[in-house]
Amino acid sequence: MPNPVRFAKVKRLLERDGWVLHRISGSHHVFKKPGRPNIVLPVHGGKVKAAYVKQIEEEIEQSD
């Protein structure tokens, strides 16, 4: 499995596409964008698992 990605990098990627960090509940960061389902990211040790990053990349591609 690929290595985890830093949360700061994932957050920048989402924000560039118009997503906003709506709330944090424990380790779960919830991003919102009008007209799209929420994205919930579990963040542990400042990192996001590669599988979640792949899902985010797919979501961004679909919204283009």
C-alpha positions as CSV (number, residue, x, y, z in Angstrom):
1,M,0.0,0.0,0.0
2,P,1.3,3.5,-0.8
3,N,2.5,5.8,1.9
4,P,0.1,8.2,3.7
5,V,0.0,11.8,2.6
6,R,0.4,14.9,4.8
7,F,-3.0,16.4,5.7
8,A,-1.8,19.9,4.8
9,K,-1.2,18.8,1.2
10,V,-4.6,17.1,1.0
11,K,-6.3,20.2,2.5
12,R,-4.6,22.5,-0.1
13,L,-5.8,20.2,-2.9
14,L,-9.4,20.3,-1.7
15,E,-9.4,24.1,-1.1
16,R,-8.1,24.8,-4.6
17,D,-11.1,22.9,-5.9
18,G,-13.6,25.0,-3.8
19,W,-14.0,22.7,-0.7
20,V,-14.2,24.3,2.7
21,L,-13.3,22.7,6.0
22,H,-16.6,22.7,7.8
23,R,-15.9,21.0,11.1
24,I,-13.6,18.7,12.9
25,S,-15.0,15.9,15.1
26,G,-12.2,14.1,16.8
27,S,-9.9,12.9,14.1
28,H,-12.5,13.3,11.4
29,H,-12.2,16.5,9.2
30,V,-15.4,17.2,7.3
31,F,-15.2,19.2,4.0
32,K,-18.2,20.8,2.2
33,K,-18.8,22.1,-1.3
34,P,-22.2,23.2,-2.5
35,G,-23.9,20.6,-4.6
36,R,-21.5,17.8,-3.7
37,P,-21.6,15.2,-0.9
38,N,-19.4,15.9,2.1
39,I,-15.9,14.5,2.3
40,V,-14.9,13.0,5.6
41,L,-11.2,12.5,6.2
42,P,-9.8,10.6,9.2
43,V,-6.5,12.3,10.0
44,H,-4.0,10.5,12.3
45,G,-0.6,11.9,13.1
46,G,-1.1,14.6,10.5
47,K,-1.4,12.1,7.7
48,V,-4.2,10.8,5.5
49,K,-4.2,7.3,4.1
50,A,-3.5,7.0,0.4
51,A,-6.8,5.3,-0.2
52,Y,-8.7,8.4,0.9
53,V,-6.4,10.6,-1.3
54,K,-7.3,8.5,-4.3
55,Q,-11.0,8.9,-3.6
56,I,-10.5,12.7,-3.3
57,E,-8.7,12.8,-6.6
58,E,-11.5,10.9,-8.2
59,E,-14.1,13.3,-6.7
60,I,-12.2,16.4,-8.0
61,E,-12.0,14.8,-11.5
62,Q,-15.8,14.2,-11.5
63,S,-16.5,17.8,-10.4
64,D,-14.5,19.3,-13.3
